């Protein structure tokens, strides 16, 4: 075998090995991301669309219903608010986007996701409006009212690290 053919064979072998290494790393990274995604419901960070969808894992009043690894709820991210009524106090008329946000807040017979509601209120507050809000937690009999939801962090400051999709965040009011 000549020196040039050995060099060509060596180059092909090293490029094949480099490809295999890159493929293994990519597959390992993909498997790791999939495992992390599937573990999120068990850490209380997610309750939708993962491979655990047929496990009947769901959050109840204070935690989840997992048989072997039950957890307490560490936040109110998946709680909903019933009977939400909002009124925007502003010196100027609302634009089309602001009207859509207000319409979303005032849906009839819906339970609105707490985090999505915070995100909508924050958008209205960031545009210089004051939001009067009435809402009821599902486990409470009476409604709460505030004259300026923008001044109450529990009502107007969403968690920055959680993406909110408004089209998936409301359900029928119980």
Secondary structure as UniProt FT lines:
FT   HELIX           3..39
FT   HELIX           40..43
FT   HELIX           51..54
FT   TURN            55..56
FT   STRAND          63..64
FT   TURN            77..78
FT   STRAND          80..89
FT   HELIX           96..105
FT   TURN            108..109
FT   STRAND          110..113
FT   HELIX           114..126
FT   TURN            127..128
FT   STRAND          130..137
FT   TURN            138..139
FT   STRAND          144..146
FT   HELIX           149..151
FT   HELIX           153..156
FT   TURN            160..161
FT   HELIX           166..168
FT   STRAND          170..172
//
